[in-house]
Amino acid sequence: MEITKAIENRMSYRSFKNDPIERKKIEEIVKAGSLAPSCFNNQPWRYVVVDTKEDLEKLYPAIAEGNYWMKLAPVIIAIVSHKDFDCVIKSRTYHQFDTGMATGFMLLKAQELGIHTHLVAGYSPSKTRKILGIPEDMEVVSLMALGYLSEDLPQELSDQHKSIDEEKLRGKRAKRHPLEKILHYNGYDGKKDEEERQKMEKSEDEK
């Protein structure tokens, strides 16, 4: 699969088949991540793969209720890092940035292999660490669900999530910002983001 096609076709589905994923393919995906650049080649990423029914069930209590659909996925990967594993230059820490790049490589390799991925922020880091034996000082950056796509929408999905995946199956992806909003030449134009900043502040006030 061409890289552009992989980027264009990758979407975060919830409609997973429960078919197992061969460990050889999982290792290909992680290998792709390991080839990502990082500050001084520190490679701060660590990945804890959960792929047995028994261990997946142990992990479920760490996942937020809204991410119930992750129980459909045959593989969940905990993405882990530590500030000390990478560059810290004054106020700049690079471990999350570099781990994110590596994870992005993994998403595209999975897409090439016909495996769909969905990253989430809805989980308890402390519970995840305890369940998976991850040291307390390690940061659980995200959880990633992996699986083969089920075009027959699973009955376990809520009506809202079925509707979202139906749109994705028809090729409709979540709206992206236009280039003129995110692209700056030869200097930053703050006017572009002021409205967005005000919206976010208003949203925070309403919480």
C-alpha positions in Angstrom: 0.0 0.0 0.0 1.3 3.4 -0.9 2.0 5.7 2.1 -0.5 8.3 0.8 -3.2 5.7 0.5 -2.5 4.3 4.0 -2.8 7.9 5.4 -6.0 8.6 3.5 -7.7 5.2 4.4 -6.7 5.2 8.1 -9.7 6.0 10.3 -10.5 5.1 13.9 -13.1 2.5 13.7 -14.9 0.8 16.6 -16.2 -2.1 14.5 -13.6 -4.8 15.2 -13.8 -8.5 14.4 -12.6 -10.7 17.3 -10.3 -12.6 14.9 -6.8 -12.9 16.5 -3.9 -11.0 15.1 -0.8 -13.1 14.5 2.1 -12.1 16.7 4.3 -11.9 13.6 2.1 -9.0 12.3 2.1 -7.3 15.7 5.9 -7.5 15.7 6.0 -6.0 12.2 3.9 -3.1 13.4 6.1 -2.5 16.5 9.2 -2.8 14.3 7.8 0.0 12.1 7.5 2.2 15.2 11.0 1.4 16.2 12.3 3.0 13.0 10.9 6.4 13.9 13.3 9.3 14.6 13.8 10.5 18.2 16.0 13.0 20.0 19.6 11.7 19.8 18.1 8.3 18.8 17.0 7.7 22.4 13.9 5.7 21.3 11.9 6.4 24.5 8.9 4.3 23.5 7.8 1.0 25.1 4.8 -1.1 24.1 3.0 -3.6 26.3 0.9 -5.9 24.0 -2.2 -7.6 25.5 -3.5 -10.3 23.2 -4.9 -13.2 25.3 -8.5 -13.3 26.4 -7.6 -13.8 30.0 -5.2 -10.8 30.1 -7.6 -8.6 28.0 -10.4 -9.2 30.6 -8.0 -8.2 33.4 -7.3 -4.9 31.6 -11.0 -4.0 31.0 -11.5 -2.4 34.4 -8.9 0.2 33.6 -10.9 1.3 30.5 -13.5 4.1 30.7 -17.1 3.1 30.2 -17.3 5.1 27.0 -14.7 2.9 25.5 -16.7 -0.3 26.1 -16.2 -1.1 22.4 -12.5 -1.9 23.1 -13.7 -5.3 24.4 -14.3 -6.2 20.7 -10.6 -5.8 19.8 -8.4 -8.9 20.0 -5.3 -6.8 20.9 -4.8 -3.7 23.1 -1.4 -2.1 23.3 -0.4 0.1 26.2 2.0 2.8 25.0 4.5 3.6 27.7 7.4 6.1 28.1 9.4 8.0 30.7 10.7 11.5 30.7 14.2 10.2 31.6 14.3 8.0 28.5 14.6 11.0 26.2 16.0 14.5 25.9 15.0 17.1 28.5 16.3 20.5 27.3 15.4 23.2 29.8 11.6 23.3 29.7 11.3 21.0 26.7 10.6 17.3 27.2 10.7 15.1 24.1 9.5 11.6 25.2 5.8 12.1 24.4 6.6 13.8 21.1 9.0 11.0 20.0 6.7 8.2 21.3 3.8 9.8 19.3 5.9 9.8 16.1 6.8 6.1 16.6 3.1 5.3 17.3 2.1 7.1 14.1 4.5 4.9 12.1 2.8 1.9 13.7 -0.7 3.1 12.7 0.4 3.3 9.1 2.1 -0.1 9.1 -1.0 -1.6 10.6 -3.1 0.0 7.9 -0.8 -1.5 5.3 -1.4 -5.0 6.8 -5.2 -4.5 6.8 -5.3 -4.1 10.6 -7.3 -1.1 12.0 -6.3 0.9 15.0 -8.0 3.2 17.5 -6.1 5.2 20.1 -7.9 6.4 23.2 -7.3 8.7 26.2 -10.2 7.2 28.2 -8.5 4.9 30.7 -7.0 4.9 34.2 -3.2 5.1 34.0 -2.8 3.9 37.6 -5.0 0.9 37.0 -3.3 0.1 33.7 0.1 0.2 35.4 -1.0 -2.0 38.3 -2.7 -4.6 36.0 0.2 -4.8 33.5 3.1 -4.5 36.1 4.3 -1.2 34.7 6.5 0.7 37.2 4.7 3.6 38.9 7.1 6.3 37.5 6.4 5.2 33.9 3.9 7.2 31.9 1.0 5.4 30.1 0.7 7.7 27.1 -2.2 6.0 25.5 -4.0 2.7 24.8 -4.4 1.4 21.3 -7.0 -1.1 20.1 -6.1 -3.2 17.1 -8.3 -5.5 15.0 -9.6 -6.5 11.6 -12.5 -4.4 10.4 -16.0 -5.9 10.6 -18.2 -4.4 7.9 -21.2 -6.0 9.6 -21.5 -3.6 12.5 -21.3 -5.4 15.8 -24.5 -5.5 17.8 -22.5 -4.5 20.9 -22.0 -1.0 19.5 -24.3 1.8 20.6 -26.6 3.4 18.0 -24.4 6.4 18.0 -21.2 4.5 17.4 -22.9 2.4 14.7 -23.9 5.6 12.9 -20.3 6.9 13.1 -18.8 3.7 11.7 -21.4 3.5 9.0 -20.3 7.0 7.8 -16.7 5.9 7.9 -17.4 2.7 5.9 -18.9 5.1 3.3 -15.6 7.0 3.2 -16.7 9.9 5.3 -14.1 10.9 7.8 -14.2 13.3 10.7 -13.8 16.9 9.6 -10.3 18.2 9.3 -9.1 21.9 9.7 -8.5 23.5 6.3 -4.8 24.1 5.5 -5.3 27.9 5.7 -6.2 27.4 9.4 -3.1 25.4 10.4 -0.4 26.5 7.9 1.7 29.6 8.4 4.5 30.8 6.1 7.4 32.9 7.4 5.8 33.7 10.7 2.9 32.8 13.0 -0.4 34.6 12.4 -2.1 34.6 15.8 -5.4 35.8 14.4 -6.0 32.3 13.0 -6.1 30.7 16.4 -7.7 33.4 18.5 -11.3 32.2 17.8 -10.3 28.6 18.5 -8.7 29.6 21.8 -11.8 31.6 22.9 -14.0 28.6 22.1 -11.8 26.3 24.2 -11.8 28.8 27.1 -15.6 29.0 26.9 -15.8 25.2 26.9 -13.6 24.9 30.0 -15.7 27.5 31.8 -18.8 25.5 31.1 -17.4 22.3 32.6 
